[in-house]
Amino acid sequence: MGWIEQTSFLSGIFGEFSYLAPFVVLVLCGMGLPLPEEVSLIGSGILYYRGEVEFIPIVVVCSVAILLGDSAPFWLGRKYGTSALKIPWVARLIHPERFERMKVRFDEHGNWATFACRFFAGVRIPGYFLAGTMGMRYARFLLLDFLGVMVSVPISIYLGKLFGGKVDELERTMQDMHLILAFLALSLALILVVRHRRQRTRRSLARRARKLALRQGQAEGSAPPERGEAQGPQLPR
């Protein structure tokens, strides 16, 4: 089933259950349902276009559902670590080869790699699982995921509303939008990483300077007295 057919199919289901259907589908997407979140968000936007839901409530419902769904792979990684990859259904969702490649990125970029996962559908579940295995605090993970959700969810839903039934045009626009969002996310991550490394370099140089000054002070304090300088009390001759 193609992207257009999926959107039309979900729009019909969502029309019957309004807020409940998007919530359930988005939670299941985070747990591994082979359906892009964007399809559900666009379906919610079409409901908004038809006047069957309100914008703020549907944004809240979809955001909460996504955060709950994303928490599933995070806690799976947090509790079982890489041993979970031995489970067949987990290995199908999180390919060990992709996991190893992503681990390199997370080692380099840390928090911002977690944030950037929101804008790349194929790496969300492995990325959130990896964040759990690396011991990231849940509050930090939730904050980073929330920041990404606050960008992607309202935009996707509003695009669904703007284009309404023009699904073909909407598909092209969504592809372009994801490229733009991904570029902005990576640019922001790059700027923050460069700034962080510069600050770390400055702190490292400052520590080295302090250590060098301390060593020089110790060396001067322990140096032998120069010739002719008093070396303690002299015995009378």
Secondary structure, DSSP 8 states (H G I E B T S, - for coil): --HHHHHHHHHHHHHHHTTHHHHHHHHHHHTT-SS-HHHHHHHHHHHHHHTSS-HHHHHHHHHHHHHHHHHHHHHHHHHHGGGGGGSHHHHHHS-HHHHHHHHHHHHHHTHHHHHHHTT-GGGHHHHHHHHHHTT--HHHHHHHHHHHHHHHHHHHHHHHHHHTT-HHHHHHHHHHHHHHHHHHHHHHHHHHHHHHHHHHHHHHHHHHHHHHHHHHHHHHHHS---TTS--S-----
